[in-house]
């Protein structure tokens, strides 16, 4: 009878451990997706802010700090690490003499590694569509987000 109890406890313990691991990975996926959703919302906000800034500044685009200073973005986005688990790279090119406007590209890349990470995002001054890549920094040639 005692051996049966020990065996039952072992089986129960293994089942409990397995369900905890499954729960934990599901929780990790939820956190990654929530962070990715925040990154998508921010990259859309940057697009709108850049377009508005450009219309107000003779076709020039702005850095994150300039967008914050001009009041087009919230102050939290002017800091060193404005978004959890993502690195923002915003490159601005001033307009050339005689050109109607400058340009910009914006990448948002996960700064975490491991099995469960968010997707890479990209937008630029030529389109309002967000490009995504599952495994490397996104570019203008990657697929659009659904």
C-alpha positions in Angstrom: 0.0 0.0 0.0 2.9 2.4 0.8 4.5 1.8 -2.5 1.3 2.6 -4.3 1.1 5.9 -2.4 4.7 6.8 -3.4 4.0 5.9 -7.0 0.8 8.0 -7.0 2.7 10.9 -5.5 5.4 10.7 -8.1 2.9 10.6 -10.9 1.0 13.5 -9.4 4.3 15.5 -9.0 5.3 14.9 -12.6 1.9 16.0 -13.8 2.1 19.1 -11.7 5.6 20.1 -12.9 4.5 19.6 -16.5 1.5 21.7 -16.2 3.5 24.5 -14.5 6.0 24.5 -17.3 3.2 24.8 -19.9 1.5 27.6 -17.9 4.9 29.5 -17.6 5.6 29.3 -21.4 2.0 30.5 -22.1 2.5 33.4 -19.7 5.8 34.3 -21.4 4.1 34.3 -24.8 1.4 36.6 -23.4 4.0 39.0 -22.1 5.9 39.0 -25.5 2.7 39.6 -27.4 1.7 42.5 -25.1 5.1 44.1 -25.5 4.8 43.6 -29.3 1.4 45.2 -29.3 2.8 48.2 -27.5 5.6 48.4 -30.0 3.1 48.3 -32.9 1.1 51.1 -31.3 4.2 53.2 -30.8 5.5 52.8 -34.3 2.1 53.9 -35.6 2.3 56.9 -33.3 5.8 57.7 -34.6 4.5 57.6 -38.2 1.7 60.1 -37.3 4.1 62.3 -35.3 6.7 62.3 -38.1 4.1 63.2 -40.8 2.7 66.0 -38.6 6.2 67.3 -37.8 7.1 67.2 -41.5 4.1 69.2 -42.5 4.9 71.8 -39.8 8.6 72.0 -40.5 8.9 72.4 -44.3 9.4 68.7 -45.1 11.9 67.9 -42.5 11.6 64.8 -40.2 12.6 64.6 -36.5 14.5 62.4 -34.1 12.6 61.0 -31.1 13.9 63.8 -28.9 12.8 66.4 -31.4 9.4 64.9 -31.6 9.1 64.9 -27.8 10.5 68.5 -27.5 7.9 69.6 -30.2 5.1 68.0 -28.3 4.3 65.4 -30.9 5.3 62.5 -28.6 4.9 61.9 -24.9 8.0 62.7 -22.8 8.6 59.1 -21.9 9.6 58.4 -25.5 12.5 60.8 -25.3 14.5 58.7 -22.8 17.2 56.1 -23.2 14.9 53.0 -23.2 11.3 54.2 -24.0 9.8 50.8 -24.7 10.1 47.6 -22.7 11.9 44.7 -24.5 12.3 46.7 -27.7 15.1 48.9 -29.1 14.0 51.8 -31.2 16.3 52.9 -34.1 15.0 56.1 -35.8 17.3 57.4 -38.6 16.5 60.8 -40.0 17.9 62.1 -43.3 17.6 65.9 -43.9 16.0 66.9 -47.2 18.4 67.6 -50.1 18.5 71.1 -51.7 15.5 71.4 -54.0 13.8 68.2 -52.5 10.2 68.5 -51.1 11.1 66.5 -48.0 13.7 64.5 -46.1 13.2 60.9 -45.1 13.3 58.6 -42.1 13.4 54.9 -41.2 12.3 53.4 -37.9 13.1 49.9 -36.7 11.8 48.4 -33.5 13.7 45.2 -32.6 13.3 42.9 -29.6 16.2 43.3 -27.2 15.6 39.9 -25.6 16.9 36.5 -26.8 15.5 33.1 -26.4 12.8 30.9 -27.7 10.0 33.4 -27.2 10.7 36.9 -28.6 8.6 39.5 -30.4 8.7 40.3 -34.1 10.9 43.0 -35.7 9.1 46.0 -37.0 9.9 48.7 -39.7 8.3 51.8 -41.1 9.6 54.6 -43.2 8.6 58.0 -44.7 7.5 56.5 -48.0 4.6 54.4 -46.6 2.2 54.1 -43.7 2.4 50.3 -43.7 4.3 48.5 -40.9 6.7 45.7 -42.1 7.5 42.7 -39.9 10.1 40.0 -39.8 10.1 37.1 -37.4 13.8 36.5 -37.2 15.9 39.6 -38.1 15.5 43.4 -38.4 12.7 44.2 -40.7 13.1 46.2 -43.9 10.9 47.8 -46.6 11.0 44.5 -48.5 9.5 42.5 -45.7 5.8 41.6 -45.5 3.2 44.0 -44.1 1.6 43.4 -40.7 -1.9 42.0 -40.9 
